[in-house]
Amino acid sequence: MARVVVISIEGEDDLWVADLDSRTVQPLAAPKSGGLQTVADLRATGAVVTKGVNVAVVVKSTEAALSGHYDG
């Protein structure tokens, strides 16, 4: 099973790739074609696109997440 996630935060333009196995997060260049470009285009209109993710929340800091807090 792939353990790589493409993520972005509402209100920001950047896309990121999180590789869970290598424990890295890197910026992703804006896609020029394909399915990921379609997703990026939808996101730009305000749509929320999820597939294969069952939890995604924004927290103020790593410390908040580690202590079990998030803005819900």
Backbone hydrogen bonds, N-H to C=O, Kabsch-Sander energy under -0.5 kcal/mol:
donor,donor_aa,acceptor,acceptor_aa,energy
5,V,18,A,-2.6
7,I,5,V,-0.5
7,I,16,W,-2.6
12,E,9,I,-2.2
15,L,28,L,-0.6
16,W,7,I,-2.5
17,V,26,Q,-3.0
18,A,5,V,-3.2
18,A,16,W,-0.5
19,D,17,V,-0.6
19,D,24,T,-2.6
20,L,3,R,-2.6
20,L,18,A,-0.8
21,D,3,R,-0.6
23,R,19,D,-1.2
24,T,19,D,-1.8
26,Q,17,V,-2.3
28,L,15,L,-2.6
37,Q,33,S,-0.5
38,T,34,G,-1.5
39,V,35,G,-2.1
40,A,36,L,-2.5
41,D,37,Q,-2.7
42,L,38,T,-2.3
43,R,39,V,-2.6
44,A,40,A,-1.9
45,T,41,D,-0.7
45,T,42,L,-1.1
46,G,43,R,-1.7
47,A,42,L,-1.8
49,V,47,A,-0.5
50,T,48,V,-0.5
65,A,61,S,-1.9
66,L,62,T,-2.8
67,S,63,E,-1.5
68,G,65,A,-1.5
69,H,64,A,-2.9
71,D,58,V,-0.9
72,G,70,Y,-1.0
